[in-house]
Amino acid sequence: MTVIHITTEIKAPIFTVFNNSRNIDLHQKSASQTQEKAIAGVTLGLIEKGETVTWKGKHFGIYIQHQSIISEMEFPTYFIDEQLKGYFKSFKHQHLFEQREGTTIMQDILQYETPFGIFGKLFDYFLLKKHLTKFLLYRNQVLKNTSENEKFN
């Protein structure tokens, strides 16, 4: 299993960062480099616990779909999205939020397993982990900029 752990400091209230993190419209903006669009389930606004979203995006030159459910949520401290259908053997993304002196500390903990045995492990080692890390870092920068400028509140 591969784990990616990213911490981002955002100078905005925790509830703003939390809501922006689960905003489908903002996610699509932050995933523009992969042309990611919500095509089924919740496709606009804020996603809630128990709701699903199906994403279609272009990764490594091909369009793929990924369906997730918000399996757990405690406003405004965490939510978890997990793959229901897609190309991963398993996929769990924890979004954690903590308020410290006017700054929200946002943590992403992404845990996933690739299919296809050794070929999946090699693909992960050489390409996938770097791709997903870059994707999350860009997404978090958009979340940070938006939350600090209060455009999506």
C-alpha positions, 0 to 999 in steps of 0.5 A: 500500500502506498501512502501520500501525506501532505500538510498545508497551512491556510490562513482562513477559518476551519469551516471555510477550508472544510467546505471548500475542500468538499466543494465539487465546483472548486474541485473541478477548478483545481483539477483542470489540468486533468480535465476532471469533471463530475459526471454522476452523483453530486455534480455541483456544490457541497458533497455530504456524508453518504453521497457519491460522485463519479469523476471523469478525467484524463490521466496519462493520456487516457480518460478514466472514471473514478466513483467515490463515496464520502464514507465518514464526515465530522464537520469541520474536522475531517471527512473521508472519501473512498473508491467505490468503482475505479482502477485502484485495488483500494483507495482511501483519502482522509481530509483532516482539519485543525484550527491553530491561531487563525490558521487551518492546518489541512492534512491529506492522507491518501492510501491506495493500492494498485492492481496488476501485481508487480506491473502495478507496483512498478507503475506506482513507483515510477509514475503514479505516486509522483502524479498523485502527489503533484495533483494534490499539491496543485489542488491544495494550492487552489484551495489555499488561494481560494480560502484565503481570498474567500471566493467560494464562501 
